[in-house]
Amino acid sequence: MDPKVPSLWASPPSGEASAAWFPKVRPAVHERLVVPEGREEILGGERIVVSPSDPPHARQHTEITFVVRAHAAPGYLVAVDMLTRTDEDSDFAADVSVFSDRLDPTTGGRRLEELVFEVRNTERLGRATEKAKRLAARGVRRIFYVHVLERQVSEWSGKEGGWRGLGADAVLEDPCLLRPLPVRAILDAAAADEAVAAALLARGTRVLTEFGHRERAEGRAEGARRALLRVLGRRGFAVSPEVEARIAKEIDPERLERWHDLAVVAERMDDVFGKA
């Protein structure tokens, strides 16, 4: 076979991720070689049995999905184990995928994913590399893999023809992401919680926004209580237990601030709080 004219079944040479080594006309990404919901994938014409995971691998799936879903920008969806037809003889699922929520105008099906995350525990690196080459040749923009045992996140580099390790302090910035995703959040549960909370706040999640408003109101009210009691003390007013309890129970910062302003000029306690 002429190496310059690959067949429909050709795999890219080692270290090369050129799309020229794959068919110019490819099946739609939603066309299947395998039965969905089964345990088989096809990679380069080879059938692969996909086995269930032990806790280290399975838990890492959860952590990645948790942080990526929270960081997905508006207009993007996140999927787990979603099959993608990369070429004539490959149909396999990435662990976590990020793709547009708009349908492909040509095929009427889903669009190709733009970001892919693969978890690797005992799987051979060569298989992860083969998947990365085919995904990149299909058009996936960025491909990451997480090595569970080594606690390492790497990104596929088509230019270098291999994986490039990312430091724990690195961040992933991409149009698919609402805000930068810290690499540490993929590897560490506590960092994941903080990153997800920050992403949900940036998203304007209603319950967190309301909580933030309550926190700010409570902080403002507490400051107003202290200021009011300080003014009353300096004006020489005797603060009875009943008045102190009334101030402590008041949660409206604006009412507390009005009492403060009245206390500055009042001649009697009743001028501040009334006779009730």
C-alpha positions in Angstrom: 0.0 0.0 0.0 1.3 3.5 -0.9 1.9 5.2 2.5 0.8 8.5 1.0 -2.6 7.2 0.1 -4.2 5.6 3.2 -7.1 3.3 2.9 -10.4 3.7 4.8 -9.0 1.3 7.4 -5.6 3.0 7.8 -4.4 4.0 11.3 -2.1 7.0 11.7 1.7 6.4 12.0 3.2 6.4 15.4 3.4 9.9 16.7 1.4 11.4 13.9 -2.2 12.7 14.3 -2.8 14.1 10.9 -6.3 14.0 9.6 -4.9 12.9 6.3 -4.5 9.4 7.6 -8.3 9.1 8.1 -11.1 9.1 5.5 -12.1 12.4 4.0 -15.7 11.5 4.2 -16.5 10.1 7.6 -19.7 8.6 9.1 -21.8 11.0 11.3 -20.7 10.9 14.9 -24.0 9.4 16.0 -23.8 6.5 13.5 -23.1 3.2 15.3 -20.9 0.2 14.8 -21.7 -1.2 18.2 -25.0 -1.6 20.1 -25.5 1.3 22.4 -25.7 0.5 26.2 -23.6 -2.6 25.6 -20.1 -3.4 26.8 -18.3 -3.3 23.4 -16.4 -0.6 21.6 -14.5 -0.8 18.3 -11.1 0.8 17.9 -9.4 0.5 14.6 -11.5 -2.5 13.7 -10.8 -4.3 16.9 -13.6 -5.2 19.2 -12.9 -4.2 22.9 -14.9 -5.4 25.9 -15.4 -2.4 28.2 -15.5 -3.7 31.8 -17.0 -2.2 34.9 -14.6 -0.3 37.1 -13.2 -0.7 40.6 -13.6 2.2 43.0 -10.4 4.2 42.1 -11.4 4.4 38.5 -15.1 4.7 39.0 -14.7 7.5 41.7 -12.4 9.5 39.4 -15.2 9.4 36.8 -17.5 10.9 39.3 -15.0 13.7 40.3 -14.4 14.7 36.7 -18.1 14.7 35.8 -18.8 16.7 39.0 -16.4 19.5 38.2 -16.8 19.6 34.4 -20.6 19.7 34.6 -20.5 22.7 36.9 -18.0 24.5 34.6 -19.7 23.9 31.3 -20.5 27.3 29.6 -24.0 28.2 28.5 -24.8 26.4 25.3 -22.7 23.3 26.1 -23.7 19.9 27.4 -21.7 17.3 29.4 -22.1 13.5 28.8 -20.6 10.4 30.3 -19.7 7.3 28.3 -21.1 8.8 25.1 -20.3 6.8 21.9 -18.6 8.7 19.1 -18.0 7.3 15.6 -14.6 8.7 14.8 -14.1 6.9 11.5 -15.1 3.9 9.4 -13.7 1.3 11.8 -13.9 3.0 15.2 -16.9 3.6 17.5 -16.0 4.2 21.2 -17.0 6.2 24.2 -15.0 8.8 26.0 -15.3 8.9 29.8 -16.5 12.6 29.9 -17.4 14.7 26.8 -18.3 18.4 26.4 -20.3 19.3 23.3 -22.6 22.0 21.9 -26.3 21.8 22.6 -27.1 22.7 19.0 -27.7 20.0 16.5 -25.4 19.5 13.5 -27.1 21.2 10.5 -25.7 18.7 8.1 -26.6 15.4 9.9 -29.4 16.5 12.1 -27.7 14.7 15.0 -25.5 15.9 17.8 -22.4 17.8 17.2 -18.9 16.4 17.8 -17.6 16.9 21.3 -15.0 19.7 21.7 -13.4 18.5 25.0 -12.8 14.9 26.1 -11.6 13.6 29.4 -10.3 10.0 29.7 -9.6 8.2 33.0 -6.8 5.7 32.9 -6.0 3.2 35.7 -5.0 -0.1 34.3 -5.7 0.5 30.6 -2.6 0.5 28.4 -1.3 4.0 27.5 -1.1 2.9 23.9 -4.9 2.4 23.7 -5.5 5.8 25.2 -3.1 7.3 22.7 -4.8 5.6 19.8 -8.2 7.0 21.0 -6.7 10.4 21.2 -5.3 10.3 17.7 -8.6 9.3 16.3 -10.6 11.8 18.3 -8.1 14.6 17.3 -8.3 13.5 13.6 -12.1 13.6 13.8 -11.9 17.2 15.0 -12.1 17.1 18.8 -10.2 20.2 19.9 -8.8 19.1 23.3 -8.3 15.7 24.8 -7.2 15.1 28.4 -6.4 11.9 30.3 -6.2 11.4 34.1 -3.9 8.8 35.4 -5.5 7.6 38.6 -2.4 6.0 40.2 0.0 8.8 39.3 -2.4 11.6 40.2 -1.5 13.2 36.9 -3.6 15.1 34.3 -2.1 15.3 30.7 -3.3 16.9 27.5 -2.9 15.4 24.0 -0.6 17.5 21.8 -1.0 16.8 18.1 2.0 19.0 17.4 4.2 16.9 19.7 2.5 13.7 18.9 2.1 12.7 22.5 0.8 13.6 26.0 1.9 16.7 27.8 1.7 16.6 31.6 -0.1 19.5 33.4 1.0 20.8 36.8 -1.4 20.6 39.7 -1.5 24.4 39.8 -2.4 24.7 36.1 -5.9 25.8 35.0 -7.9 24.8 31.9 -9.3 27.8 30.0 -11.6 27.1 27.1 -14.6 28.6 25.4 -16.6 25.5 26.5 -15.9 26.4 30.2 -17.8 29.1 32.2 -14.7 29.9 34.2 -11.1 28.4 34.4 -11.1 24.9 35.7 -8.2 24.2 38.1 -6.4 20.9 37.4 -6.2 20.4 41.1 -10.0 20.2 41.2 -9.9 17.1 39.0 -7.5 15.4 41.4 -8.6 16.5 44.8 -12.1 16.3 46.3 -11.8 19.4 48.5 -10.5 21.5 45.6 -13.4 20.1 43.5 -15.9 21.3 46.0 -14.5 24.8 46.1 -14.2 25.0 42.3 -17.8 23.8 41.8 -19.1 26.3 44.3 -17.3 29.1 42.5 -18.6 27.9 39.2 -22.2 27.7 40.4 -21.9 31.3 41.8 -20.6 32.5 38.5 -23.5 30.7 36.8 -25.9 32.7 39.0 -27.5 29.6 40.5 -30.6 30.9 42.3 -30.2 29.1 45.6 -26.6 30.2 46.0 -27.4 33.8 44.9 -30.2 34.0 47.5 -27.9 32.5 50.1 -25.3 35.2 49.3 -27.9 37.9 49.6 -29.0 36.6 53.0 -25.4 36.4 54.2 -24.7 40.0 53.1 -28.0 41.2 54.7 -27.2 39.3 58.0 -23.7 40.8 58.0 -25.1 44.3 57.4 -27.7 43.8 60.2 -25.0 42.6 62.7 -22.9 45.7 61.9 -25.9 47.9 62.4 -26.7 46.3 65.8 -23.2 46.9 67.1 -23.3 50.5 65.9 -26.7 51.2 67.5 -25.7 49.8 70.9 -22.5 51.8 70.7 -24.3 55.1 70.1 -26.9 54.3 72.8 -24.0 53.7 75.3 -22.2 56.9 74.3 -25.4 58.9 74.6 -25.9 57.7 78.1 -29.1 55.7 77.5 -29.7 52.8 79.8 -30.4 49.8 77.5 -32.9 47.5 79.3 -32.9 43.7 78.7 -36.1 44.2 76.7 -34.6 46.7 74.4 -31.4 44.7 74.0 -33.5 41.6 73.1 -35.5 43.7 70.6 -32.3 44.8 68.9 -30.9 41.3 68.9 -34.1 39.9 67.2 -34.3 42.6 64.5 -33.1 41.2 61.1 -34.0 44.2 58.9 -30.7 46.2 58.5 -32.6 49.2 57.2 -34.8 49.4 60.4 -31.6 49.0 62.6 -29.9 51.8 60.7 -33.0 54.1 61.2 -32.8 53.4 64.9 -29.2 54.3 64.8 -29.8 57.6 63.1 -32.6 58.4 65.6 -30.3 57.4 68.6 -27.8 60.0 67.4 -30.3 62.9 68.1 -32.9 61.5 70.4 -33.5 62.9 73.9 -35.3 59.8 75.2 -35.3 56.1 74.4 -38.9 56.4 73.3 -37.8 58.7 70.6 -35.8 55.8 69.2 -38.0 52.8 69.6 -41.4 54.4 70.4 -43.5 53.4 73.3 -44.4 49.9 72.0 
